[in-house]
């Protein structure tokens, strides 16, 4: 039984009683459709590494990479080609994950509908208990898969075997998502941009410049050489101990 405010009664779109796959008791289902809800953004994406075991995905990735290697000449540099390839590969993985998740949700809905029909048949006198147990077992597998995904996204280090605290991990996942939210980023000119397109442009320019070659002026080259000559050498490397830096040995430069 549900008790709700009279002001919400007009927004109730569905009330039903459904069988529960983990018990012989049924549960009450209430669906409330509010007139306006905040629009949910795309959020952050994290690769579900379990899909890397799918042979279908491996075949798609191999096919993409073979064709993408022929596109090197169409880009101004290997760095830009590499970054564009990573972006397209990410889109491929996201699309595959999305389709697989939709397939699993459809399967859950199908099993739940089948379970409702089987209970109706059982109530009318048919012997379908073995079919009910089979549908319940399959639903259990699907829900355990969803709970494991929530646990991984929540980044909890461990969970007790057999513990069914799915709600806890879902809350942890949502809390982490809220903490990672940001609404702006400062560009190279010092201006804070807030639109999604502008933020993406800042990211792309940053990484393109980060992995791009730059010409070192003769003056900077001379200063670097002089500073390098002040460092005490040790066998096989340059020791930074005693020079005001944290201790560490770095490979000797072969040429400047």
Secondary structure, 3 states (H helix, E strand, C coil): CCCCCCCCHHHEEEEEEEECCCCCCEEEEEEECCCCCCCCCCCCCCCCHHHHHCHHHHHHHHHHHHHHHHHHHHCCCHHHHHHHHHHHHHHHHHHHHHHHHHHHHHHHHHHHHHHHHHHHHHHCCCCCHHHHHHHHHHHHHHHHHHHHHHHHHHCCCCCCCCCCCHHHHHHHHHHHHHHCCCCCEECCCCCEECCHHHHHHHHHHHHHHHCCCCCCCHHHHHHHHHHHHCCCEECCEEECCCCCCCCCEECCCCCC
